[in-house]
Amino acid sequence: MPKGPTTNKPTKARISAFGIPLTFVLRRSSFRNRHAFTLIELLVVIAIIAILIALLVPAVQKVREAAARTQCLNNLKQIGLALHNYHDVYGSFPPAYIADESGKPMHSWRVLILPFLDQQPLYNQYDFSEPWDGPGNSRLLAQMPPVFACPSHPHTGTYTTNYAGVSGETTVFHGAEPTTMASITDGTSNTIIVGEAVGANIPWMKPEDIDVTLHPSLGDRGGFSSDHPGGVNVLFCDGSARLLSRSIDANTLKALFTRNGGESVANF
């Protein structure tokens, strides 16, 4: 007899487990008749992926910023260690700059600490007989050590440093006069020597820093500023580095800038 059309009738199958007979109803798979993703299903999948990406991106950015802020603090600590090693060799911190015969700033402290940043070959190429921007020294701008660049700040090949010294009459970096550790009577842990200055656009070899009489607050793009959310990283004379809030009390910040002001500083 000819076979009739195939139907989807269930088929019974009997098996036993541990001597107990069990009956299962087997049906033909319906997957063979199922179509691929419908347009609505595809749009739902795309929407879910978009939501997941939207949730993931801020988390990734937060992790990256945390890593960049940590690296920035490490940069400052390396600079602090170089300043201390310079002090050990010469008996003082480097002056803010070396001046020419007329008193014009000629060479920056950032150049003077190069040997203590494992940059002796670069230091050997620097010509102290000409200004920092002389024909020979200008060629060294492109060799800025990575320690002078904050990873949170985009660099476009300008070779500007993101770290500047605290400059002023009563600060550690006060002109061509070097400062000894003993003369920091406010305490090395209460005196800032270097801070982030990402908006000041100072070429790293230029003998220029932040005059705190002109830029006394944090967040001033012409003074001490940062791309980190919430504050500015600074280096203290004891070699420690930390993030200071932009909303720090003005008098407290002023006291932290001075080396011998005699102010009482606490809870900053």
C-alpha positions as protocol buffer text, in pm:
chain_id: "A"
residue {
  index: 1
  type: MET
  ca { x: 0 y: 0 z: 0 }
}
residue {
  index: 2
  type: PRO
  ca { x: 128 y: 350 z: -68 }
}
residue {
  index: 3
  type: LYS
  ca { x: 249 y: 541 z: 228 }
}
residue {
  index: 4
  type: GLY
  ca { x: 39 y: 832 z: 337 }
}
residue {
  index: 5
  type: PRO
  ca { x: 173 y: 1179 z: 409 }
}
residue {
  index: 6
  type: THR
  ca { x: 415 y: 1213 z: 695 }
}
residue {
  index: 7
  type: THR
  ca { x: 247 y: 1339 z: 1007 }
}
residue {
  index: 8
  type: ASN
  ca { x: 375 y: 1487 z: 1328 }
}
residue {
  index: 9
  type: LYS
  ca { x: 213 y: 1224 z: 1543 }
}
residue {
  index: 10
  type: PRO
  ca { x: 384 y: 1162 z: 1876 }
}
residue {
  index: 11
  type: THR
  ca { x: 567 y: 835 z: 1918 }
}
residue {
  index: 12
  type: LYS
  ca { x: 578 y: 653 z: 2247 }
}
residue {
  index: 13
  type: ALA
  ca { x: 904 y: 501 z: 2368 }
}
residue {
  index: 14
  type: ARG
  ca { x: 940 y: 282 z: 2670 }
}
residue {
  index: 15
  type: ILE
  ca { x: 1260 y: 247 z: 2868 }
}
residue {
  index: 16
  type: SER
  ca { x: 1333 y: 139 z: 3219 }
}
residue {
  index: 17
  type: ALA
  ca { x: 1546 y: 298 z: 3484 }
}
residue {
  index: 18
  type: PHE
  ca { x: 1641 y: 93 z: 3785 }
}
residue {
  index: 19
  type: GLY
  ca { x: 1376 y: -159 z: 3683 }
}
residue {
  index: 20
  type: ILE
  ca { x: 1097 y: 101 z: 3670 }
}
residue {
  index: 21
  type: PRO
  ca { x: 934 y: 132 z: 3328 }
}
residue {
  index: 22
  type: LEU
  ca { x: 912 y: 489 z: 3198 }
}
residue {
  index: 23
  type: THR
  ca { x: 721 y: 612 z: 2896 }
}
residue {
  index: 24
  type: PHE
  ca { x: 835 y: 914 z: 2693 }
}
residue {
  index: 25
  type: VAL
  ca { x: 646 y: 1087 z: 2416 }
}
residue {
  index: 26
  type: LEU
  ca { x: 877 y: 1170 z: 2130 }
}
residue {
  index: 27
  type: ARG
  ca { x: 791 y: 1439 z: 1880 }
}
residue {
  index: 28
  type: ARG
  ca { x: 964 y: 1530 z: 1563 }
}
residue {
  index: 29
  type: SER
  ca { x: 1182 y: 1830 z: 1594 }
}
residue {
  index: 30
  type: SER
  ca { x: 1020 y: 2147 z: 1480 }
}
residue {
  index: 31
  type: PHE
  ca { x: 1354 y: 2327 z: 1436 }
}
residue {
  index: 32
  type: ARG
  ca { x: 1375 y: 2224 z: 1075 }
}
residue {
  index: 33
  type: ASN
  ca { x: 1067 y: 2430 z: 1007 }
}
residue {
  index: 34
  type: ARG
  ca { x: 1183 y: 2731 z: 1208 }
}
residue {
  index: 35
  type: HIS
  ca { x: 1299 y: 3031 z: 1008 }
}
residue {
  index: 36
  type: ALA
  ca { x: 1620 y: 3233 z: 1084 }
}
residue {
  index: 37
  type: PHE
  ca { x: 1608 y: 3547 z: 1304 }
}
residue {
  index: 38
  type: THR
  ca { x: 1316 y: 3770 z: 1226 }
}
residue {
  index: 39
  type: LEU
  ca { x: 1375 y: 4141 z: 1181 }
}
residue {
  index: 40
  type: ILE
  ca { x: 1223 y: 4216 z: 1523 }
}
residue {
  index: 41
  type: GLU
  ca { x: 1445 y: 3960 z: 1694 }
}
residue {
  index: 42
  type: LEU
  ca { x: 1752 y: 4106 z: 1522 }
}
residue {
  index: 43
  type: LEU
  ca { x: 1661 y: 4458 z: 1635 }
}
residue {
  index: 44
  type: VAL
  ca { x: 1613 y: 4334 z: 1991 }
}
residue {
  index: 45
  type: VAL
  ca { x: 1958 y: 4173 z: 1989 }
}
residue {
  index: 46
  type: ILE
  ca { x: 2117 y: 4492 z: 1852 }
}
residue {
  index: 47
  type: ALA
  ca { x: 1940 y: 4699 z: 2118 }
}
residue {
  index: 48
  type: ILE
  ca { x: 2065 y: 4471 z: 2395 }
}
residue {
  index: 49
  type: ILE
  ca { x: 2423 y: 4493 z: 2265 }
}
residue {
  index: 50
  type: ALA
  ca { x: 2397 y: 4873 z: 2247 }
}
residue {
  index: 51
  type: ILE
  ca { x: 2274 y: 4890 z: 2606 }
}
residue {
  index: 52
  type: LEU
  ca { x: 2556 y: 4665 z: 2725 }
}
residue {
  index: 53
  type: ILE
  ca { x: 2813 y: 4883 z: 2546 }
}
residue {
  index: 54
  type: ALA
  ca { x: 2660 y: 5197 z: 2695 }
}
residue {
  index: 55
  type: LEU
  ca { x: 2690 y: 5045 z: 3041 }
}
residue {
  index: 56
  type: LEU
  ca { x: 3042 y: 4916 z: 2983 }
}
residue {
  index: 57
  type: VAL
  ca { x: 3207 y: 5227 z: 2834 }
}
residue {
  index: 58
  type: PRO
  ca { x: 3183 y: 5446 z: 3148 }
}
residue {
  index: 59
  type: ALA
  ca { x: 3321 y: 5162 z: 3359 }
}
residue {
  index: 60
  type: VAL
  ca { x: 3616 y: 5118 z: 3122 }
}
residue {
  index: 61
  type: GLN
  ca { x: 3679 y: 5493 z: 3118 }
}
residue {
  index: 62
  type: LYS
  ca { x: 3673 y: 5503 z: 3498 }
}
residue {
  index: 63
  type: VAL
  ca { x: 3929 y: 5222 z: 3518 }
}
residue {
  index: 64
  type: ARG
  ca { x: 4151 y: 5395 z: 3261 }
}
residue {
  index: 65
  type: GLU
  ca { x: 4135 y: 5726 z: 3447 }
}
residue {
  index: 66
  type: ALA
  ca { x: 4220 y: 5556 z: 3776 }
}
residue {
  index: 67
  type: ALA
  ca { x: 4524 y: 5398 z: 3611 }
}
residue {
  index: 68
  type: ALA
  ca { x: 4624 y: 5730 z: 3453 }
}
residue {
  index: 69
  type: ARG
  ca { x: 4593 y: 5913 z: 3785 }
}
residue {
  index: 70
  type: THR
  ca { x: 4810 y: 5651 z: 3952 }
}
residue {
  index: 71
  type: GLN
  ca { x: 5071 y: 5684 z: 3677 }
}
residue {
  index: 72
  type: CYS
  ca { x: 5063 y: 6063 z: 3717 }
}
residue {
  index: 73
  type: LEU
  ca { x: 5132 y: 6025 z: 4090 }
}
residue {
  index: 74
  type: ASN
  ca { x: 5417 y: 5787 z: 4008 }
}
residue {
  index: 75
  type: ASN
  ca { x: 5562 y: 6047 z: 3769 }
}
residue {
  index: 76
  type: LEU
  ca { x: 5563 y: 6302 z: 4049 }
}
residue {
  index: 77
  type: LYS
  ca { x: 5722 y: 6055 z: 4288 }
}
residue {
  index: 78
  type: GLN
  ca { x: 5999 y: 5988 z: 4034 }
}
residue {
  index: 79
  type: ILE
  ca { x: 6056 y: 6363 z: 4002 }
}
residue {
  index: 80
  type: GLY
  ca { x: 6059 y: 6387 z: 4381 }
}
residue {
  index: 81
  type: LEU
  ca { x: 6316 y: 6110 z: 4408 }
}
residue {
  index: 82
  type: ALA
  ca { x: 6533 y: 6284 z: 4147 }
}
residue {
  index: 83
  type: LEU
  ca { x: 6510 y: 6611 z: 4343 }
}
residue {
  index: 84
  type: HIS
  ca { x: 6614 y: 6432 z: 4663 }
}
residue {
  index: 85
  type: ASN
  ca { x: 6905 y: 6261 z: 4491 }
}
residue {
  index: 86
  type: TYR
  ca { x: 7013 y: 6597 z: 4351 }
}
residue {
  index: 87
  type: HIS
  ca { x: 6999 y: 6734 z: 4707 }
}
residue {
  index: 88
  type: ASP
  ca { x: 7213 y: 6445 z: 4830 }
}
residue {
  index: 89
  type: VAL
  ca { x: 7481 y: 6524 z: 4571 }
}
residue {
  index: 90
  type: TYR
  ca { x: 7479 y: 6906 z: 4576 }
}
residue {
  index: 91
  type: GLY
  ca { x: 7349 y: 6982 z: 4925 }
}
residue {
  index: 92
  type: SER
  ca { x: 7036 y: 7161 z: 4803 }
}
residue {
  index: 93
  type: PHE
  ca { x: 6745 y: 7130 z: 4569 }
}
residue {
  index: 94
  type: PRO
  ca { x: 6818 y: 7268 z: 4223 }
}
residue {
  index: 95
  type: PRO
  ca { x: 6737 y: 7636 z: 4170 }
}
residue {
  index: 96
  type: ALA
  ca { x: 6430 y: 7716 z: 3965 }
}
residue {
  index: 97
  type: TYR
  ca { x: 6669 y: 7819 z: 3689 }
}
residue {
  index: 98
  type: ILE
  ca { x: 7028 y: 7904 z: 3606 }
}
residue {
  index: 99
  type: ALA
  ca { x: 7050 y: 8264 z: 3484 }
}
residue {
  index: 100
  type: ASP
  ca { x: 7286 y: 8426 z: 3236 }
}
residue {
  index: 101
  type: GLU
  ca { x: 7511 y: 8722 z: 3324 }
}
residue {
  index: 102
  type: SER
  ca { x: 7222 y: 8964 z: 3292 }
}
residue {
  index: 103
  type: GLY
  ca { x: 7000 y: 8760 z: 3525 }
}
residue {
  index: 104
  type: LYS
  ca { x: 6778 y: 8622 z: 3249 }
}
residue {
  index: 105
  type: PRO
  ca { x: 6661 y: 8261 z: 3310 }
}
residue {
  index: 106
  type: MET
  ca { x: 6863 y: 8030 z: 3088 }
}
residue {
  index: 107
  type: HIS
  ca { x: 6825 y: 7668 z: 3206 }
}
residue {
  index: 108
  type: SER
  ca { x: 6545 y: 7494 z: 3395 }
}
residue {
  index: 109
  type: TRP
  ca { x: 6559 y: 7269 z: 3701 }
}
residue {
  index: 110
  type: ARG
  ca { x: 6396 y: 7002 z: 3484 }
}
residue {
  index: 111
  type: VAL
  ca { x: 6717 y: 6988 z: 3280 }
}
residue {
  index: 112
  type: LEU
  ca { x: 6933 y: 6984 z: 3591 }
}
residue {
  index: 113
  type: ILE
  ca { x: 6769 y: 6668 z: 3730 }
}
residue {
  index: 114
  type: LEU
  ca { x: 6798 y: 6468 z: 3406 }
}
residue {
  index: 115
  type: PRO
  ca { x: 7093 y: 6259 z: 3533 }
}
residue {
  index: 116
  type: PHE
  ca { x: 6878 y: 6156 z: 3831 }
}
residue {
  index: 117
  type: LEU
  ca { x: 6596 y: 6044 z: 3601 }
}
residue {
  index: 118
  type: ASP
  ca { x: 6817 y: 5794 z: 3416 }
}
residue {
  index: 119
  type: GLN
  ca { x: 6857 y: 6051 z: 3137 }
}
residue {
  index: 120
  type: GLN
  ca { x: 7233 y: 6102 z: 3147 }
}
residue {
  index: 121
  type: PRO
  ca { x: 7276 y: 6064 z: 2766 }
}
residue {
  index: 122
  type: LEU
  ca { x: 7017 y: 6337 z: 2708 }
}
residue {
  index: 123
  type: TYR
  ca { x: 7181 y: 6558 z: 2970 }
}
residue {
  index: 124
  type: ASN
  ca { x: 7517 y: 6511 z: 2797 }
}
residue {
  index: 125
  type: GLN
  ca { x: 7370 y: 6646 z: 2473 }
}
residue {
  index: 126
  type: TYR
  ca { x: 7245 y: 6964 z: 2638 }
}
residue {
  index: 127
  type: ASP
  ca { x: 7466 y: 7267 z: 2580 }
}
residue {
  index: 128
  type: PHE
  ca { x: 7479 y: 7494 z: 2887 }
}
residue {
  index: 129
  type: SER
  ca { x: 7670 y: 7756 z: 2689 }
}
residue {
  index: 130
  type: GLU
  ca { x: 7358 y: 7849 z: 2493 }
}
residue {
  index: 131
  type: PRO
  ca { x: 6999 y: 7917 z: 2609 }
}
residue {
  index: 132
  type: TRP
  ca { x: 6745 y: 7639 z: 2639 }
}
residue {
  index: 133
  type: ASP
  ca { x: 6596 y: 7742 z: 2303 }
}
residue {
  index: 134
  type: GLY
  ca { x: 6930 y: 7790 z: 2126 }
}
residue {
  index: 135
  type: PRO
  ca { x: 6994 y: 7621 z: 1790 }
}
residue {
  index: 136
  type: GLY
  ca { x: 7151 y: 7313 z: 1947 }
}
residue {
  index: 137
  type: ASN
  ca { x: 6927 y: 7269 z: 2250 }
}
residue {
  index: 138
  type: SER
  ca { x: 6607 y: 7322 z: 2052 }
}
residue {
  index: 139
  type: ARG
  ca { x: 6666 y: 6991 z: 1879 }
}
residue {
  index: 140
  type: LEU
  ca { x: 6634 y: 6816 z: 2215 }
}
residue {
  index: 141
  type: LEU
  ca { x: 6276 y: 6928 z: 2274 }
}
residue {
  index: 142
  type: ALA
  ca { x: 6145 y: 6624 z: 2090 }
}
residue {
  index: 143
  type: GLN
  ca { x: 6322 y: 6398 z: 2340 }
}
residue {
  index: 144
  type: MET
  ca { x: 6112 y: 6498 z: 2638 }
}
residue {
  index: 145
  type: PRO
  ca { x: 6130 y: 6221 z: 2902 }
}
residue {
  index: 146
  type: PRO
  ca { x: 5793 y: 6047 z: 2953 }
}
residue {
  index: 147
  type: VAL
  ca { x: 5806 y: 6130 z: 3324 }
}
residue {
  index: 148
  type: PHE
  ca { x: 5718 y: 6492 z: 3240 }
}
residue {
  index: 149
  type: ALA
  ca { x: 5389 y: 6394 z: 3072 }
}
residue {
  index: 150
  type: CYS
  ca { x: 5063 y: 6312 z: 3251 }
}
residue {
  index: 151
  type: PRO
  ca { x: 4886 y: 6020 z: 3074 }
}
residue {
  index: 152
  type: SER
  ca { x: 4545 y: 6185 z: 3125 }
}
residue {
  index: 153
  type: HIS
  ca { x: 4646 y: 6486 z: 2918 }
}
residue {
  index: 154
  type: PRO
  ca { x: 4642 y: 6454 z: 2537 }
}
residue {
  index: 155
  type: HIS
  ca { x: 4977 y: 6539 z: 2380 }
}
residue {
  index: 156
  type: THR
  ca { x: 4992 y: 6671 z: 2026 }
}
residue {
  index: 157
  type: GLY
  ca { x: 5367 y: 6687 z: 1973 }
}
residue {
  index: 158
  type: THR
  ca { x: 5420 y: 7022 z: 2144 }
}
residue {
  index: 159
  type: TYR
  ca { x: 5663 y: 6873 z: 2401 }
}
residue {
  index: 160
  type: THR
  ca { x: 5519 y: 7076 z: 2685 }
}
residue {
  index: 161
  type: THR
  ca { x: 5562 y: 6954 z: 3040 }
}
residue {
  index: 162
  type: ASN
  ca { x: 5258 y: 6879 z: 3256 }
}
residue {
  index: 163
  type: TYR
  ca { x: 5453 y: 6948 z: 3576 }
}
residue {
  index: 164
  type: ALA
  ca { x: 5582 y: 7282 z: 3698 }
}
residue {
  index: 165
  type: GLY
  ca { x: 5754 y: 7406 z: 4009 }
}
residue {
  index: 166
  type: VAL
  ca { x: 5590 y: 7624 z: 4274 }
}
residue {
  index: 167
  type: SER
  ca { x: 5753 y: 7960 z: 4213 }
}
residue {
  index: 168
  type: GLY
  ca { x: 5752 y: 8270 z: 4433 }
}
residue {
  index: 169
  type: GLU
  ca { x: 5950 y: 8467 z: 4689 }
}
residue {
  index: 170
  type: THR
  ca { x: 5873 y: 8231 z: 4977 }
}
residue {
  index: 171
  type: THR
  ca { x: 5856 y: 7903 z: 4783 }
}
residue {
  index: 172
  type: VAL
  ca { x: 6118 y: 7631 z: 4732 }
}
residue {
  index: 173
  type: PHE
  ca { x: 6178 y: 7740 z: 4372 }
}
residue {
  index: 174
  type: HIS
  ca { x: 6257 y: 8110 z: 4412 }
}
residue {
  index: 175
  type: GLY
  ca { x: 6467 y: 8231 z: 4123 }
}
residue {
  index: 176
  type: ALA
  ca { x: 6829 y: 8135 z: 4080 }
}
residue {
  index: 177
  type: GLU
  ca { x: 6881 y: 8067 z: 4451 }
}
residue {
  index: 178
  type: PRO
  ca { x: 6883 y: 7699 z: 4557 }
}
residue {
  index: 179
  type: THR
  ca { x: 6691 y: 7586 z: 4865 }
}
residue {
  index: 180
  type: THR
  ca { x: 6821 y: 7345 z: 5126 }
}
residue {
  index: 181
  type: MET
  ca { x: 6608 y: 7094 z: 5311 }
}
residue {
  index: 182
  type: ALA
  ca { x: 6692 y: 7262 z: 5641 }
}
residue {
  index: 183
  type: SER
  ca { x: 6556 y: 7597 z: 5522 }
}
residue {
  index: 184
  type: ILE
  ca { x: 6209 y: 7449 z: 5468 }
}
residue {
  index: 185
  type: THR
  ca { x: 6101 y: 7535 z: 5822 }
}
residue {
  index: 186
  type: ASP
  ca { x: 5731 y: 7476 z: 5754 }
}
residue {
  index: 187
  type: GLY
  ca { x: 5817 y: 7106 z: 5718 }
}
residue {
  index: 188
  type: THR
  ca { x: 5883 y: 6908 z: 5403 }
}
residue {
  index: 189
  type: SER
  ca { x: 5551 y: 6721 z: 5436 }
}
residue {
  index: 190
  type: ASN
  ca { x: 5365 y: 7056 z: 5447 }
}
residue {
  index: 191
  type: THR
  ca { x: 5538 y: 7222 z: 5151 }
}
residue {
  index: 192
  type: ILE
  ca { x: 5450 y: 7167 z: 4785 }
}
residue {
  index: 193
  type: ILE
  ca { x: 5739 y: 7183 z: 4541 }
}
residue {
  index: 194
  type: VAL
  ca { x: 5585 y: 7066 z: 4208 }
}
residue {
  index: 195
  type: GLY
  ca { x: 5232 y: 7035 z: 4076 }
}
residue {
  index: 196
  type: GLU
  ca { x: 5036 y: 6952 z: 3763 }
}
residue {
  index: 197
  type: ALA
  ca { x: 5012 y: 7241 z: 3518 }
}
residue {
  index: 198
  type: VAL
  ca { x: 4850 y: 7086 z: 3211 }
}
residue {
  index: 199
  type: GLY
  ca { x: 4716 y: 7416 z: 3074 }
}
residue {
  index: 200
  type: ALA
  ca { x: 5026 y: 7630 z: 3120 }
}
residue {
  index: 201
  type: ASN
  ca { x: 5187 y: 7506 z: 2793 }
}
residue {
  index: 202
  type: ILE
  ca { x: 5544 y: 7526 z: 2923 }
}
residue {
  index: 203
  type: PRO
  ca { x: 5806 y: 7364 z: 2697 }
}
residue {
  index: 204
  type: TRP
  ca { x: 5977 y: 7109 z: 2919 }
}
residue {
  index: 205
  type: MET
  ca { x: 6325 y: 7267 z: 2891 }
}
residue {
  index: 206
  type: LYS
  ca { x: 6204 y: 7625 z: 2936 }
}
residue {
  index: 207
  type: PRO
  ca { x: 6304 y: 7788 z: 3268 }
}
residue {
  index: 208
  type: GLU
  ca { x: 5946 y: 7875 z: 3355 }
}
residue {
  index: 209
  type: ASP
  ca { x: 5721 y: 7765 z: 3640 }
}
residue {
  index: 210
  type: ILE
  ca { x: 5398 y: 7873 z: 3810 }
}
residue {
  index: 211
  type: ASP
  ca { x: 5418 y: 8198 z: 4003 }
}
residue {
  index: 212
  type: VAL
  ca { x: 5169 y: 8141 z: 4284 }
}
residue {
  index: 213
  type: THR
  ca { x: 5132 y: 8513 z: 4348 }
}
residue {
  index: 214
  type: LEU
  ca { x: 4972 y: 8534 z: 4002 }
}
residue {
  index: 215
  type: HIS
  ca { x: 4801 y: 8192 z: 4011 }
}
residue {
  index: 216
  type: PRO
  ca { x: 4715 y: 8122 z: 4375 }
}
residue {
  index: 217
  type: SER
  ca { x: 4436 y: 7866 z: 4321 }
}
residue {
  index: 218
  type: LEU
  ca { x: 4398 y: 7516 z: 4179 }
}
residue {
  index: 219
  type: GLY
  ca { x: 4213 y: 7467 z: 3852 }
}
residue {
  index: 220
  type: ASP
  ca { x: 4342 y: 7787 z: 3690 }
}
residue {
  index: 221
  type: ARG
  ca { x: 4445 y: 7671 z: 3342 }
}
residue {
  index: 222
  type: GLY
  ca { x: 4729 y: 7922 z: 3344 }
}
residue {
  index: 223
  type: GLY
  ca { x: 4848 y: 7788 z: 3680 }
}
residue {
  index: 224
  type: PHE
  ca { x: 4817 y: 7453 z: 3852 }
}
residue {
  index: 225
  type: SER
  ca { x: 4548 y: 7252 z: 3677 }
}
residue {
  index: 226
  type: SER
  ca { x: 4473 y: 6893 z: 3589 }
}
residue {
  index: 227
  type: ASP
  ca { x: 4261 y: 6673 z: 3367 }
}
residue {
  index: 228
  type: HIS
  ca { x: 4184 y: 6441 z: 3660 }
}
residue {
  index: 229
  type: PRO
  ca { x: 3830 y: 6466 z: 3797 }
}
residue {
  index: 230
  type: GLY
  ca { x: 3811 y: 6632 z: 4136 }
}
residue {
  index: 231
  type: GLY
  ca { x: 4158 y: 6771 z: 4186 }
}
residue {
  index: 232
  type: VAL
  ca { x: 4523 y: 6831 z: 4099 }
}
residue {
  index: 233
  type: ASN
  ca { x: 4815 y: 6603 z: 4177 }
}
residue {
  index: 234
  type: VAL
  ca { x: 5101 y: 6769 z: 4365 }
}
residue {
  index: 235
  type: LEU
  ca { x: 5443 y: 6671 z: 4497 }
}
residue {
  index: 236
  type: PHE
  ca { x: 5558 y: 6760 z: 4848 }
}
residue {
  index: 237
  type: CYS
  ca { x: 5916 y: 6823 z: 4952 }
}
residue {
  index: 238
  type: ASP
  ca { x: 5929 y: 6495 z: 5145 }
}
residue {
  index: 239
  type: GLY
  ca { x: 5882 y: 6306 z: 4816 }
}
residue {
  index: 240
  type: SER
  ca { x: 5516 y: 6215 z: 4870 }
}
residue {
  index: 241
  type: ALA
  ca { x: 5249 y: 6290 z: 4610 }
}
residue {
  index: 242
  type: ARG
  ca { x: 4874 y: 6320 z: 4644 }
}
residue {
  index: 243
  type: LEU
  ca { x: 4560 y: 6461 z: 4485 }
}
residue {
  index: 244
  type: LEU
  ca { x: 4445 y: 6794 z: 4626 }
}
residue {
  index: 245
  type: SER
  ca { x: 4083 y: 6900 z: 4580 }
}
residue {
  index: 246
  type: ARG
  ca { x: 4022 y: 7207 z: 4367 }
}
residue {
  index: 247
  type: SER
  ca { x: 3800 y: 7333 z: 4647 }
}
residue {
  index: 248
  type: ILE
  ca { x: 4083 y: 7334 z: 4903 }
}
residue {
  index: 249
  type: ASP
  ca { x: 4074 y: 7634 z: 5137 }
}
residue {
  index: 250
  type: ALA
  ca { x: 4266 y: 7925 z: 4984 }
}
residue {
  index: 251
  type: ASN
  ca { x: 4461 y: 8002 z: 5302 }
}
residue {
  index: 252
  type: THR
  ca { x: 4556 y: 7637 z: 5345 }
}
residue {
  index: 253
  type: LEU
  ca { x: 4682 y: 7619 z: 4987 }
}
residue {
  index: 254
  type: LYS
  ca { x: 4880 y: 7939 z: 5033 }
}
residue {
  index: 255
  type: ALA
  ca { x: 5041 y: 7789 z: 5343 }
}
residue {
  index: 256
  type: LEU
  ca { x: 5132 y: 7473 z: 5152 }
}
residue {
  index: 257
  type: PHE
  ca { x: 5304 y: 7681 z: 4883 }
}
residue {
  index: 258
  type: THR
  ca { x: 5537 y: 7859 z: 5127 }
}
residue {
  index: 259
  type: ARG
  ca { x: 5855 y: 7702 z: 5266 }
}
residue {
  index: 260
  type: ASN
  ca { x: 5897 y: 7922 z: 5574 }
}
residue {
  index: 261
  type: GLY
  ca { x: 5571 y: 8104 z: 5636 }
}
residue {
  index: 262
  type: GLY
  ca { x: 5521 y: 7959 z: 5982 }
}
residue {
  index: 263
  type: GLU
  ca { x: 5158 y: 7873 z: 5914 }
}
residue {
  index: 264
  type: SER
  ca { x: 4981 y: 7588 z: 6090 }
}
residue {
  index: 265
  type: VAL
  ca { x: 4846 y: 7339 z: 5835 }
}
residue {
  index: 266
  type: ALA
  ca { x: 4623 y: 7043 z: 5917 }
}
residue {
  index: 267
  type: ASN
  ca { x: 4354 y: 6832 z: 5755 }
}
residue {
  index: 268
  type: PHE
  ca { x: 4418 y: 6936 z: 5397 }
}
